Amino acid sequence: MTPDPQADATMLRIAQRHYVTVERMRGPERNKYIQAARRAAADALQKQGYNTTQIGRIMERDPTTVLAMLGRIGIRNQAT
């Protein structure tokens, strides 16, 4: 995939907000802080118009994993 400056900037902004690195967000780590940052990044990228396949490539995740992340966000937003 070719580099996407907008997506990279979004990932960096979310990573900084969550006090993690983009590399850790793309890595295998599964602690709650990393997972929260991943969910926020997936949500931000979706709002920018990226589809789940594109988000998966950007975040180095399977598109179904992205769907699961976005589904959790939707459930939390509906509950509040």
Secondary structure by P-SEA (a helix, b strand, c coil): ccccaaaaaaaaaaaaaacccccccccccccaaaaaaaaaaaaaaaaacccaaaaaaaacccaaaaaaaaaaaaaaaaac
